Amino acid sequence: MKAVVVYESLWGNTAAIARAIAEGLGPGARALSTAEATSEAIADADLIVAGAPVHTLSLPTDKSREWARTGNLGPGGAPPDLSHPKMRTWLAGLPQGRGRSASFDTRVKAWYGRGAAPKILKELKRAGYRPIARARGFFVSGHPLKPTTDGTLREGEIERARLWGAELARAMG
Ligand SMILES: Cc1cc2nc3c(=O)[nH]c(=O)nc-3n(C[C@H](O)[C@H](O)[C@H](O)COP(=O)(O)O)c2cc1C
């Protein structure tokens, strides 16, 4: 089975979850940023799992990424990694395929809203990748009213991601 886990990640939380999901999926799976996941890299994928951080209740936009860049919002004021495209852009350019799909996002647990993962799954489906699981959220620490000033994964989330990857592998058969 060819499985690819694609991520957008400004401060590494979504990337860390993506790597853990790939580990759970098994030796053939790779975690790739939206820059690395070129059409060639994902060609003939049996499973695409894609994830992004929740920004203002949804997928990151140019505006929210700019806000992240200028607002010193990272842990300790660390600058965000904006070197890879937005998940929105990557999804818009995704060629039609025939594999299966799953999606996830990272977010502050206390925040409400549907987040980014359901939107990702809808786009993967539109590109021909049929969902194999429900959209999944993984959680970072942070103040509910200031979700952007902190940003480390909550305890146990890496393990939860690994287990979900293994679950997806089983569902693929
Ligand atoms: C501009 C901005 C807006 C955010 N909006 C939300 C939000 O609406 N809901 C939420 O739960 N978290 C929100 N967050 C927190 C991020 O989802 C969280 O820090 C995420 O895990 C960061 O992932 P990354 O390290 O992969 O970039 C926001 C973060 C930023 C920078």
Ligand as a Chemical Component Dictionary entry (heavy atoms), coordinates in Angstrom:
data_LIG
# 
_chem_comp.id                   LIG 
_chem_comp.type                 NON-POLYMER 
_chem_comp.pdbx_formal_charge   0 
_chem_comp.three_letter_code    LIG 
# 
loop_
_chem_comp_atom.comp_id 
_chem_comp_atom.atom_id 
_chem_comp_atom.alt_atom_id 
_chem_comp_atom.type_symbol 
_chem_comp_atom.charge 
_chem_comp_atom.model_Cartn_x 
_chem_comp_atom.model_Cartn_y 
_chem_comp_atom.model_Cartn_z 
_chem_comp_atom.pdbx_ordinal 
LIG C1  C1  C 0 -3.566 32.781 13.281 1  
LIG C2  C2  C 0 -3.970 31.619 14.125 2  
LIG C3  C3  C 0 -5.316 31.350 14.340 3  
LIG C4  C4  C 0 -5.715 30.259 15.147 4  
LIG N1  N1  N 0 -7.049 29.986 15.306 5  
LIG C5  C5  C 0 -7.423 28.901 16.033 6  
LIG C6  C6  C 0 -8.811 28.549 16.153 7  
LIG O1  O1  O 0 -9.708 29.189 15.600 8  
LIG N2  N2  N 0 -9.144 27.445 16.888 9  
LIG C7  C7  C 0 -8.189 26.690 17.507 10 
LIG O2  O2  O 0 -8.560 25.714 18.168 11 
LIG N3  N3  N 0 -6.862 26.983 17.387 12 
LIG C8  C8  C 0 -6.475 28.065 16.666 13 
LIG N4  N4  N 0 -5.128 28.355 16.529 14 
LIG C9  C9  C 0 -4.146 27.482 17.187 15 
LIG C10 C10 C 0 -3.533 26.495 16.197 16 
LIG O3  O3  O 0 -4.528 25.691 15.590 17 
LIG C11 C11 C 0 -2.546 25.576 16.902 18 
LIG O4  O4  O 0 -1.573 26.340 17.540 19 
LIG C12 C12 C 0 -1.925 24.601 15.918 20 
LIG O5  O5  O 0 -1.735 23.387 16.543 21 
LIG C13 C13 C 0 -0.594 25.030 15.367 22 
LIG O6  O6  O 0 -0.129 24.002 14.500 23 
LIG P1  P1  P 0 1.307  24.084 13.802 24 
LIG O7  O7  O 0 2.345  24.054 14.904 25 
LIG O8  O8  O 0 1.376  22.865 12.941 26 
LIG O9  O9  O 0 1.325  25.351 13.008 27 
LIG C14 C14 C 0 -4.724 29.425 15.741 28 
LIG C15 C15 C 0 -3.369 29.697 15.502 29 
LIG C16 C16 C 0 -2.990 30.785 14.703 30 
LIG C17 C17 C 0 -1.537 31.046 14.458 31 
# 
loop_
_chem_comp_bond.comp_id 
_chem_comp_bond.atom_id_1 
_chem_comp_bond.atom_id_2 
_chem_comp_bond.value_order 
_chem_comp_bond.pdbx_ordinal 
LIG C1  C2  SING 1  
LIG C2  C3  SING 2  
LIG C2  C16 DOUB 3  
LIG C3  C4  DOUB 4  
LIG C4  N1  SING 5  
LIG C4  C14 SING 6  
LIG N1  C5  DOUB 7  
LIG C5  C6  SING 8  
LIG C5  C8  SING 9  
LIG C6  O1  DOUB 10 
LIG C6  N2  SING 11 
LIG N2  C7  SING 12 
LIG C7  O2  DOUB 13 
LIG C7  N3  SING 14 
LIG N3  C8  DOUB 15 
LIG C8  N4  SING 16 
LIG N4  C9  SING 17 
LIG N4  C14 SING 18 
LIG C9  C10 SING 19 
LIG C10 O3  SING 20 
LIG C10 C11 SING 21 
LIG C11 O4  SING 22 
LIG C11 C12 SING 23 
LIG C12 O5  SING 24 
LIG C12 C13 SING 25 
LIG C13 O6  SING 26 
LIG O6  P1  SING 27 
LIG P1  O7  DOUB 28 
LIG P1  O8  SING 29 
LIG P1  O9  SING 30 
LIG C14 C15 DOUB 31 
LIG C15 C16 SING 32 
LIG C16 C17 SING 33 
# 
